[in-house]
Amino acid sequence: MKKRLILSIKEVMKRRLIWVLKVKVSTGTFNIETFIEEKIDMKRIISVSILAIFFVGSLLQPVFADAEWKAKQDALMEKHGLKVGDVYDGSNVDNIKQLLPPAIVNWVKKDGWKIPIGELSYDFGMDQRWFDKWEKANAGKFAVGDRGEVIEKATGTFPKKMQGLTYPLSDVDFNNPVKAGYQLLHNTFSTSSTTYNYKSAFCTNWVGEGGWERDYGGSLSYLYYTGPGSSKPNPNLYKNTSVIYMGFPFDIQGTVNMGWKYLDGSPSKGFVYIPSIRRVKRTSPANRSAPAMGSDFCNDDAMGFTGDPESMELKLIGQDDYLMSMAKRSAKNRINMIKNPDGSYSTPVGHAPITAGFLDMDNAPADVVPWALTNLVWIPRAGYQLEMNPKDPYYSYGRQILYMDQNSYAISYKVVYDRSGQYWKTVMVNYTGKEIAGDISTKSTVYLVVDDKTHHSSICPADGTFMGRDMPVIYDSSKIKSNMFNPQYISGMSR
């Protein structure tokens, strides 16, 4: 790249004519034309040339994308008869019902949701270089164990270190739905650990038929021992560790939840610090399916599913296209990360992550539920559908259906049934693309769950500024250390 640019500049200096910088990118040839009169001072030509280099450098991102992503998106539009700008409501949603979870079709018919069709302006998903690298490095390296755990073929046991995509696409056994189900879900976790750690503010809101009711929030810290974190000391053989600190309201302030996940696929361990008794207590694995602080969410609803794959009976039940919901802002651009003085990266704040009726009940349409998100576009994507059934008889959820994006392994929807087999609720996760130091991946922006039995919702923004609260996410912070994820540390967090 640099060589081509230097040659172009030399040509300018030699001929003093119109010059053209041609930069080959994966989607074709990009031209920058600058008209320079023959008598312009040579120093000015050199200055303009240098500026052009910086401008070209800012456009290099598509080099690492899937060269055919736009053609694939257009093909999906044509295949399903979709056009950007079309809006589906209760009168015509049956025309696209095959692209949506059944519950969302009912939201459109009964609750006033609308489905405006949109498109992405960039290749959403993981960096193509990342896929190519780990397709080569991890091909044939890992098997699936009897419990659904990851097994390193060379040793016959669980891997002590894991980096990149656990099961490259060439290794996924689509002829074996059970095996493929575990492989794809493990891939979801491997794509989420592309940074060493992160800390995120969150705010969960109860929204009923009468509008906003109450909220709780605080901060969530994660430390990964896979991906970049695999180089860190890990005597306990953790897969990742997490801490959730409750900052408000006052009656739960100082409560801390902590989780440990293990590389060998053994059950996660959970702990809670209770300020009123100043004690750390162990929690049951089944608690991960209990309502989180009384909301409609449970802990395992994060990222669609953040429990242990080994705790579920899994199988791949479909490879069907679907409509992924995304904020209009997120569909236009990847998130613009801010580099901090300590080398960490932060997401920007100041923009509204959602719009919905409950934020302005005086002007909300009477025929639309207050929790219906109105700043979304719905984009056709190639997907996987996975079915999960809990092995633990005390787990609150029964059968669950995951809708997973094929290009990012991100889970867009989770349809939940109760233990008797009756439909219960649907979890929706919205995402955006992000880029950190040249590495392209995804992040969640908003979580929504609708309990269709009680006709109630909970919404958790994880982006921008919401109701006066900033929701930044900080990645690769030197302030997040391994000694923060133990009972002694969390018992002192609220002092």
C-alpha positions as CSV (number, residue, x, y, z in Angstrom):
1,M,0.0,0.0,0.0
2,K,2.7,2.5,1.0
3,K,4.8,1.6,-2.0
4,R,1.9,2.4,-4.4
5,L,1.3,5.7,-2.7
6,I,4.9,6.7,-2.9
7,L,5.0,5.8,-6.6
8,S,1.9,8.0,-7.2
9,I,3.5,10.9,-5.4
10,K,6.7,10.6,-7.4
11,E,4.7,10.7,-10.5
12,V,3.1,13.9,-9.4
13,M,6.4,15.5,-8.6
14,K,7.8,14.4,-12.0
15,R,4.9,15.4,-14.3
16,R,3.2,18.2,-12.3
17,L,-0.1,17.2,-13.8
18,I,-3.4,15.9,-12.6
19,W,-2.6,13.0,-10.3
20,V,-4.6,10.0,-9.3
21,L,-4.1,7.9,-6.3
22,K,-5.5,4.5,-6.9
23,V,-6.0,2.3,-3.9
24,K,-7.2,-1.3,-4.4
25,V,-9.7,-2.4,-1.9
26,S,-11.6,-5.6,-1.7
27,T,-14.7,-4.0,-3.3
28,G,-12.9,-2.5,-6.3
29,T,-10.7,0.5,-7.1
30,F,-11.1,3.7,-5.1
31,N,-9.9,6.9,-6.8
32,I,-8.9,10.2,-5.3
33,E,-8.4,12.9,-7.9
34,T,-6.7,16.1,-7.0
35,F,-6.2,18.8,-9.6
36,I,-2.9,20.6,-9.4
37,E,-1.9,23.3,-11.7
38,E,1.5,23.0,-13.3
39,K,3.0,26.1,-11.6
40,I,2.0,25.1,-8.0
41,D,4.9,25.1,-5.7
42,M,6.4,21.6,-5.2
43,K,6.1,21.8,-1.4
44,R,2.4,22.3,-1.7
45,I,2.2,19.2,-3.9
46,I,4.1,17.2,-1.3
47,S,1.8,18.5,1.5
48,V,-1.3,17.6,-0.4
49,S,0.1,14.2,-1.1
50,I,0.8,13.6,2.6
51,L,-2.7,14.6,3.5
52,A,-4.0,12.2,0.9
53,I,-2.1,9.4,2.5
54,F,-3.8,10.1,5.8
55,F,-7.2,10.3,4.1
56,V,-6.6,7.0,2.3
57,G,-5.5,5.4,5.6
58,S,-8.8,6.3,7.1
59,L,-10.5,4.3,4.4
60,L,-8.5,1.1,4.7
61,Q,-11.1,-0.6,6.9
62,P,-12.9,-2.3,4.0
63,V,-9.7,-4.1,3.0
64,F,-10.4,-6.5,5.8
65,A,-14.1,-7.0,5.2
66,D,-15.8,-9.8,3.3
67,A,-15.5,-8.6,-0.3
68,E,-19.0,-9.9,-1.1
69,W,-20.9,-8.7,1.9
70,K,-22.9,-6.0,0.0
71,A,-23.8,-8.4,-2.8
72,K,-24.9,-11.0,-0.2
73,Q,-27.1,-8.4,1.6
74,D,-28.7,-7.4,-1.8
75,A,-29.3,-11.0,-2.6
76,L,-31.1,-11.6,0.6
77,M,-33.3,-8.5,0.0
78,E,-34.2,-9.8,-3.5
79,K,-34.7,-13.4,-2.2
80,H,-37.3,-12.3,0.3
81,G,-38.9,-9.4,-1.7
82,L,-37.6,-6.7,0.6
83,K,-36.9,-3.1,-0.1
84,V,-35.1,-0.5,2.0
85,G,-37.8,1.8,3.4
86,D,-40.6,-0.7,3.3
87,V,-42.6,-0.8,6.6
88,Y,-44.5,-3.8,7.8
89,D,-47.3,-3.5,10.3
90,G,-50.3,-5.5,11.4
91,S,-51.8,-5.4,7.9
92,N,-48.9,-7.0,6.0
93,V,-46.5,-8.6,8.6
94,D,-47.6,-12.1,7.5
95,N,-45.6,-11.5,4.3
96,I,-42.4,-11.7,6.3
97,K,-43.5,-13.9,9.2
98,Q,-41.0,-16.6,8.1
99,L,-38.2,-14.1,8.9
100,L,-39.2,-13.4,12.5
101,P,-39.8,-15.3,15.7
102,P,-43.5,-16.0,16.1
103,A,-43.7,-13.8,19.2
104,I,-42.5,-10.7,17.3
105,V,-45.1,-11.3,14.6
106,N,-47.7,-11.1,17.4
107,W,-46.1,-8.0,18.8
108,V,-46.7,-6.3,15.4
109,K,-50.3,-7.6,15.1
110,K,-51.4,-6.9,18.7
111,D,-49.0,-4.4,20.3
112,G,-48.4,-1.9,17.5
113,W,-44.7,-2.7,16.7
114,K,-43.6,-1.7,13.2
115,I,-40.9,-3.4,11.1
116,P,-39.1,-0.9,8.8
117,I,-36.6,-2.6,6.5
118,G,-33.1,-1.2,6.5
119,E,-29.6,-2.1,5.3
120,L,-26.1,-2.1,6.7
121,S,-23.5,0.4,5.3
122,Y,-20.6,-1.9,6.4
123,D,-19.8,-5.6,6.8
124,F,-21.3,-6.5,10.2
125,G,-19.4,-9.2,12.1
126,M,-15.9,-10.2,12.8
127,D,-12.9,-9.0,10.9
128,Q,-12.3,-11.2,7.9
129,R,-8.6,-11.4,8.8
130,W,-9.6,-12.8,12.2
131,F,-11.7,-15.6,10.6
132,D,-8.9,-16.3,8.1
133,K,-6.3,-16.5,10.8
134,W,-8.1,-18.8,13.1
135,E,-9.5,-20.9,10.3
136,K,-5.9,-21.8,9.6
137,A,-4.6,-22.0,13.2
138,N,-7.5,-23.9,14.8
139,A,-8.7,-26.2,12.0
140,G,-9.0,-29.7,13.4
141,K,-7.6,-28.7,16.8
142,F,-10.7,-29.1,19.0
143,A,-13.4,-31.8,19.5
144,V,-16.7,-31.8,21.4
145,G,-16.7,-33.8,24.7
146,D,-19.5,-35.9,26.1
147,R,-20.8,-33.0,28.2
148,G,-20.6,-30.6,25.2
149,E,-17.3,-29.2,26.5
150,V,-14.3,-28.2,24.4
151,I,-11.6,-30.9,24.1
152,E,-8.2,-30.4,22.8
153,K,-7.5,-33.3,20.4
154,A,-3.7,-33.3,21.0
155,T,-4.1,-33.9,24.8
156,G,-7.5,-35.5,25.0
157,T,-8.5,-33.1,27.7
158,F,-9.7,-29.5,28.0
159,P,-7.4,-26.8,26.6
160,K,-5.5,-24.7,29.1
161,K,-5.4,-21.8,26.7
162,M,-7.8,-20.9,23.9
163,Q,-7.6,-18.2,21.3
164,G,-9.6,-17.2,18.3
165,L,-12.5,-19.0,16.8
166,T,-12.8,-22.4,18.6
167,Y,-14.4,-24.3,15.8
168,P,-13.6,-22.9,12.3
169,L,-16.5,-23.3,9.9
170,S,-14.8,-26.2,8.2
171,D,-14.9,-28.1,11.5
172,V,-18.5,-27.5,12.3
173,D,-20.3,-30.9,11.7
174,F,-23.6,-29.8,10.2
175,N,-24.5,-33.5,9.6
176,N,-24.6,-33.9,13.4
177,P,-27.2,-31.4,14.8
178,V,-26.2,-32.0,18.4
179,K,-22.5,-31.6,17.8
180,A,-23.0,-28.6,15.6
181,G,-25.1,-26.9,18.2
182,Y,-22.4,-27.0,20.8
183,Q,-19.7,-25.9,18.3
184,L,-21.7,-22.9,17.2
185,L,-22.5,-21.8,20.7
186,H,-18.9,-22.1,21.8
187,N,-18.0,-19.9,18.8
188,T,-20.4,-17.3,20.2
189,F,-18.3,-17.1,23.3
190,S,-15.0,-17.1,21.4
191,T,-16.1,-14.1,19.4
192,S,-17.0,-12.2,22.6
193,S,-13.5,-12.5,24.1
194,T,-11.6,-10.4,21.5
195,T,-10.5,-8.0,24.2
196,Y,-8.8,-8.8,27.5
197,N,-11.4,-7.1,29.7
198,Y,-14.1,-4.5,29.8
199,K,-16.2,-2.5,32.2
200,S,-19.7,-1.3,31.3
201,A,-22.3,0.8,33.0
202,F,-25.9,-0.6,32.8
203,C,-29.4,0.4,33.7
204,T,-32.3,-2.0,33.7
205,N,-35.8,-0.4,33.4
206,W,-39.2,-1.9,34.2
207,V,-41.8,-0.9,31.6
208,G,-45.5,-1.9,31.9
209,E,-48.6,-1.0,30.1
210,G,-48.8,2.3,32.0
211,G,-45.2,3.2,31.0
212,W,-41.9,3.4,32.9
213,E,-42.1,2.0,36.4
214,R,-38.6,1.8,38.1
215,D,-35.0,0.9,37.4
216,Y,-31.8,-0.4,38.9
217,G,-28.2,-0.2,37.6
218,G,-24.6,-0.1,38.3
219,S,-21.5,-1.5,36.6
220,L,-20.4,-4.8,35.1
221,S,-16.7,-5.9,34.8
222,Y,-15.4,-8.8,32.8
223,L,-12.0,-10.4,32.7
224,Y,-11.3,-13.0,30.0
225,Y,-8.7,-15.7,30.1
226,T,-9.3,-16.7,26.5
227,G,-8.4,-14.7,23.4
228,P,-5.9,-12.0,24.3
229,G,-6.3,-13.0,28.0
230,S,-4.9,-16.4,27.4
231,S,-1.4,-15.0,27.9
232,K,-2.2,-14.0,31.5
233,P,-1.4,-16.1,34.6
234,N,-4.4,-18.4,35.2
235,P,-3.8,-20.8,38.1
236,N,-7.5,-21.4,38.6
237,L,-8.1,-22.3,35.0
238,Y,-10.9,-19.7,34.6
239,K,-12.5,-19.1,31.3
240,N,-13.7,-15.7,32.5
241,T,-14.6,-13.9,35.7
242,S,-17.3,-11.2,36.2
243,V,-18.4,-8.8,38.8
244,I,-21.7,-6.9,38.8
245,Y,-21.9,-3.9,41.3
246,M,-25.3,-2.5,42.1
247,G,-25.2,1.3,42.4
248,F,-28.9,2.2,42.6
249,P,-31.5,2.4,44.0
250,F,-30.5,2.9,47.6
251,D,-32.1,-0.3,48.9
252,I,-29.8,-2.6,46.9
253,Q,-26.7,-0.3,46.6
254,G,-23.5,-2.1,47.4
255,T,-24.9,-5.6,46.4
256,V,-22.2,-7.4,44.3
257,N,-22.7,-10.5,42.2
258,M,-19.6,-12.4,41.1
259,G,-19.2,-15.3,38.7
260,W,-16.4,-17.7,37.7
261,K,-16.5,-19.8,34.5
262,Y,-14.0,-22.6,33.9
263,L,-12.1,-23.8,30.9
264,D,-13.0,-27.4,31.6
265,G,-16.7,-26.7,31.2
266,S,-17.5,-27.5,34.8
267,P,-20.5,-25.6,36.3
268,S,-20.0,-21.9,36.8
269,K,-19.7,-20.7,40.4
270,G,-21.6,-17.7,41.6
271,F,-21.3,-15.5,44.7
272,V,-23.3,-12.5,46.1
273,Y,-22.2,-10.0,48.6
274,I,-25.1,-8.8,50.8
275,P,-24.3,-5.4,52.4
276,S,-27.0,-5.7,55.1
277,I,-25.3,-8.8,56.7
278,R,-21.8,-8.0,55.3
279,R,-21.3,-11.5,54.1
280,V,-20.5,-13.3,50.8
281,K,-22.8,-16.2,50.0
282,R,-22.6,-18.9,47.3
283,T,-25.4,-19.0,44.8
284,S,-27.0,-22.0,43.1
285,P,-26.3,-22.4,39.3
286,A,-30.1,-22.4,38.9
287,N,-30.2,-18.8,40.2
288,R,-28.9,-17.8,36.8
289,S,-32.4,-18.3,35.5
290,A,-34.1,-16.5,38.3
291,P,-35.4,-12.9,37.8
292,A,-32.5,-10.4,38.1
293,M,-33.4,-8.0,40.9
294,G,-37.1,-8.7,40.1
295,S,-36.9,-7.7,36.5
296,D,-38.1,-9.7,33.5
297,F,-34.4,-10.6,32.7
298,C,-32.4,-13.4,34.2
299,N,-28.6,-13.4,34.4
300,D,-28.3,-15.9,31.5
301,D,-30.1,-13.5,29.2
302,A,-27.1,-11.3,28.7
303,M,-25.8,-11.5,25.1
304,G,-28.8,-13.7,24.4
305,F,-27.2,-16.5,26.4
306,T,-24.3,-16.2,28.7
307,G,-24.6,-19.5,30.6
308,D,-22.6,-22.6,30.3
309,P,-23.1,-24.5,27.0
310,E,-22.4,-27.7,28.9
311,S,-25.4,-27.0,31.1
312,M,-27.8,-27.4,28.1
313,E,-28.9,-30.1,25.8
314,L,-28.2,-28.4,22.5
315,K,-28.9,-29.0,18.8
316,L,-28.9,-27.1,15.6
317,I,-32.5,-27.0,14.2
318,G,-32.2,-24.6,11.3
319,Q,-30.1,-22.5,9.0
320,D,-32.8,-20.0,8.0
321,D,-32.6,-16.4,7.1
322,Y,-34.1,-13.9,9.6
323,L,-34.5,-10.2,10.2
324,M,-32.0,-8.8,12.7
325,S,-33.1,-5.6,14.5
326,M,-30.5,-2.8,14.9
327,A,-30.6,0.9,15.8
328,K,-30.5,3.1,12.7
329,R,-27.4,4.7,14.0
330,S,-25.7,1.4,14.3
331,A,-26.6,0.3,10.8
332,K,-24.9,3.3,9.3
333,N,-21.6,3.2,11.0
334,R,-19.4,1.1,13.3
335,I,-19.1,2.6,16.7
336,N,-16.4,5.3,17.0
337,M,-14.1,4.2,19.8
338,I,-12.2,6.8,21.9
339,K,-8.6,6.0,22.9
340,N,-7.9,7.0,26.5
341,P,-4.5,8.2,27.9
342,D,-3.9,4.8,29.7
343,G,-4.3,2.9,26.4
344,S,-7.8,1.7,27.0
345,Y,-10.7,2.4,24.7
346,S,-14.1,3.8,25.5
347,T,-17.4,4.0,23.6
348,P,-18.9,7.5,23.1
349,V,-21.8,8.8,25.0
350,G,-24.3,11.7,24.4
351,H,-26.5,9.9,21.9
352,A,-29.9,8.2,22.7
353,P,-29.6,4.4,22.4
354,I,-33.3,3.9,22.1
355,T,-36.6,5.7,21.4
356,A,-39.8,4.3,22.7
357,G,-43.3,5.4,23.8
358,F,-42.5,5.1,27.6
359,L,-40.0,7.9,27.3
360,D,-42.8,10.3,26.3
361,M,-46.1,8.9,27.4
362,D,-48.0,12.1,26.8
363,N,-47.4,11.8,23.1
364,A,-47.2,8.0,22.8
365,P,-49.7,6.4,20.4
366,A,-52.5,4.7,22.3
367,D,-52.4,1.6,20.1
368,V,-48.6,0.9,20.6
369,V,-47.2,-0.7,23.8
370,P,-44.9,1.7,25.7
371,W,-41.9,-0.6,25.3
372,A,-42.0,-0.9,21.5
373,L,-38.6,0.4,20.2
374,T,-39.1,2.9,17.4
375,N,-35.5,3.7,16.3
376,L,-34.8,0.3,14.7
377,V,-34.3,-1.0,11.2
378,W,-34.7,-4.7,10.4
379,I,-32.0,-6.2,8.2
380,P,-32.1,-9.6,6.5
381,R,-29.3,-11.9,7.6
382,A,-28.3,-15.5,7.2
383,G,-28.8,-17.3,10.5
384,Y,-28.6,-20.4,12.6
385,Q,-31.4,-21.5,14.9
386,L,-30.3,-23.5,18.0
387,E,-32.6,-25.3,20.5
388,M,-31.5,-25.5,24.1
389,N,-33.0,-27.5,27.0
390,P,-31.6,-27.2,30.5
391,K,-30.0,-30.2,32.1
392,D,-30.7,-28.8,35.6
393,P,-34.3,-29.6,36.7
394,Y,-34.3,-26.5,38.8
395,Y,-33.5,-24.1,36.0
396,S,-36.5,-21.8,35.5
397,Y,-36.5,-21.8,31.8
398,G,-37.6,-24.8,29.7
399,R,-36.9,-25.0,25.9
400,Q,-35.2,-22.0,24.4
401,I,-34.7,-21.1,20.7
402,L,-31.7,-19.0,19.8
403,Y,-31.5,-17.0,16.5
404,M,-27.8,-16.5,15.7
405,D,-26.2,-14.4,13.0
406,Q,-24.0,-16.6,10.8
407,N,-21.3,-13.9,10.2
408,S,-20.8,-12.8,13.8
409,Y,-22.2,-15.6,15.9
410,A,-24.1,-12.9,17.8
411,I,-27.4,-14.0,19.2
412,S,-30.2,-11.7,18.2
413,Y,-33.2,-13.3,19.8
414,K,-34.0,-15.9,22.4
415,V,-37.5,-17.4,22.5
416,V,-38.2,-18.9,26.0
417,Y,-40.7,-21.6,27.0
418,D,-41.6,-22.6,30.5
419,R,-41.0,-26.0,32.0
420,S,-44.5,-27.2,30.9
421,G,-43.7,-26.3,27.3
422,Q,-45.8,-23.1,27.0
423,Y,-44.4,-20.0,25.4
424,W,-43.3,-17.5,28.0
425,K,-41.1,-14.6,26.7
426,T,-38.7,-13.4,24.1
427,V,-35.3,-11.7,24.5
428,M,-34.0,-9.3,21.9
429,V,-30.4,-8.1,21.6
430,N,-29.4,-5.2,19.4
431,Y,-25.8,-4.8,18.3
432,T,-23.4,-2.5,16.5
433,G,-20.0,-3.0,14.9
434,K,-16.9,-1.8,16.7
435,E,-13.3,-1.4,15.9
436,I,-10.4,-1.3,18.4
437,A,-6.9,-0.7,17.2
438,G,-7.8,-2.1,13.8
439,D,-9.6,-5.2,15.1
440,I,-13.2,-5.4,14.0
441,S,-15.9,-7.1,16.0
442,T,-19.3,-6.4,17.6
443,K,-20.9,-5.1,20.8
444,S,-24.4,-5.1,22.2
445,T,-26.2,-1.8,22.5
446,V,-29.7,-2.6,23.9
447,Y,-31.4,-5.6,25.6
448,L,-35.1,-6.0,25.6
449,V,-37.2,-8.8,27.1
450,V,-41.0,-9.1,26.8
451,D,-42.8,-11.4,29.2
452,D,-45.9,-12.2,27.0
453,K,-47.6,-14.0,29.9
454,T,-47.7,-10.8,32.1
455,H,-47.5,-8.4,29.1
456,H,-44.6,-6.6,30.7
457,S,-41.1,-5.7,29.6
458,S,-37.6,-4.8,30.8
459,I,-35.2,-2.8,28.8
460,C,-31.4,-2.4,29.4
461,P,-29.5,0.1,27.3
462,A,-25.8,-0.6,27.1
463,D,-24.8,2.4,24.9
464,G,-24.9,6.2,24.7
465,T,-26.7,8.2,27.3
466,F,-30.1,7.1,28.7
467,M,-32.4,9.2,30.9
468,G,-29.5,11.4,31.9
469,R,-27.1,8.5,32.7
470,D,-24.0,7.9,30.5
471,M,-23.5,4.2,29.5
472,P,-19.8,4.0,28.5
473,V,-18.0,0.8,27.9
474,I,-14.2,0.7,28.6
475,Y,-12.1,-2.0,26.9
476,D,-8.7,-3.3,27.9
477,S,-8.4,-1.2,31.0
478,S,-5.3,-1.6,33.2
479,K,-7.5,-0.9,36.2
480,I,-9.3,-4.2,35.9
481,K,-7.1,-6.8,37.6
482,S,-7.4,-10.4,38.4
483,N,-7.4,-9.8,42.2
484,M,-10.7,-7.9,41.9
485,F,-12.6,-11.1,41.3
486,N,-12.5,-12.8,44.7
487,P,-14.8,-12.8,47.8
488,Q,-12.4,-10.7,49.8
489,Y,-12.4,-7.9,47.2
490,I,-16.1,-7.7,46.5
491,S,-16.9,-7.6,50.3
492,G,-15.0,-4.3,50.4
493,M,-16.4,-2.7,47.3
494,S,-19.3,-1.0,49.1
495,R,-17.4,0.3,52.1
